[in-house]
Amino acid sequence: MLRKKRNGNFNKKVISQVTQLVNEMANKKKGSFFIITKSDISNKYERLYPDLFSKRKISIFRKETQTLLLALLELDGAIVVDNSGIIIDYGVKVKKTKILLGHGTRHSAARGISSVPNVMSIISSEEDGKVRIFRSGEMVAEINPKSGKSKMFFERIGELFSKPELQVATAGGVASILLKISPWIAGIVFTGSWIVTKYGIVSLQDFLKTGHLVVKKQTKQIKKKINKKKKKTKKK
């Protein structure tokens, strides 16, 4: 049984490896569903197939496991892994769902289970072939599988979404990423392209390429943008 952990990062290597596997499924226009958890969530799902992994420690990083994982991903349900990359379960039906407009049951399940503390989910869609990452009950990333052509790309994804301070808020139906850095501004990803920090607006694209949070604008300009947004909200 997993111990509950309230603090600490998600394992960036696990996120990177899982995203890479899901991306491979997306390139084939096949649906897949991974759940990464730092807690025991066995009461949040039901098993659809016989238990194969509870008495074994099989890691997603083992080369010989890759073929097995790709086969398991084609089954109904999700694969559950812990924060060290050990497979906990497979083919599970998530009990906690949250509708994502315009998408099906896999997306609803991925969104729902990600609202559980210490849990995130990563899926591929057979409908549009995209990879989506969920945290705190919201979709925080949508990735074109054609973008993931290098190991470095997936390492950047792991780095970004492993942060323990990453939280999610929704405004106007658009999921935003919050990186709590200062009391007056956390951080927001605008339509998946920008991260706002107290140091400036950062290009997500630059981050994925270089690994560095490249400041694009000054903090004063960010404050103006935030104030304008607040005024528009009040008028509504």
Steps between C-alpha positions, in 0.01 A plus 500: 500500500623848414555750778327832465736778405378858514818671390780444253525480127342255267786299357599684182654185353172312545303783336750509216490122440121479525452795263737334254300175509168680465645710218590179315138387529378841385716481188315179415166675567435259788348590835696440821474599866767523772450603863802609707439504874692580817221355718293184537202552266380139482158608629464742206482233232392144430709236328370363169759223461688251722763645734847459350710759679421520874765239588755612242710812465504571129639836394392699196869579442601141424552451126332162505189663653438738209332245273282381790394855584404583142287183492335582835425854383278358226274335760202680651582702809810671635846392607588622851863565594652635818738795523804277452364346181388165642184362339227471763208394283368489144164495324330690781167681478509836678206570730554874530421682175466863395358586158727674250274658239551371149678185613412148605517275804881465504542876529230518771674227699843659456369838613309350793782287643746791469288698747608252770799642698841368390368365171551601137389332179629492144297375205498472122186538292408275210263773375749782440830326576608749767669446837339671800629545855266553797573632850274632776192405302587703191676450168835679530658400170402390152786371289521431129672157487706612202677746736651219703786397278786516751580369844572857611143607417358241740758591765375862484140383538601298806686797647209739455217284631689343791492818710314462832394867495326462165129552548216556260227761468237550234393832354255526213511123459873501425730306733792702631811388682579672827856504628481651847791740520367819658182604687377736225567278200545128472548412136280434204540316175307698239347252252789265571764740364616718790587468866472810717731529799593795718810528283313539174310320228679185398466318170394138548645419158838640605485298820433177313792572267758623750385406849540862610220733606576777250350830610319677218348802675551698819296457817338847466349397170363186662332705772334718235374190322360356822332831593338526156368148538356580842323812364344302216381235747338767723317655201352160416 
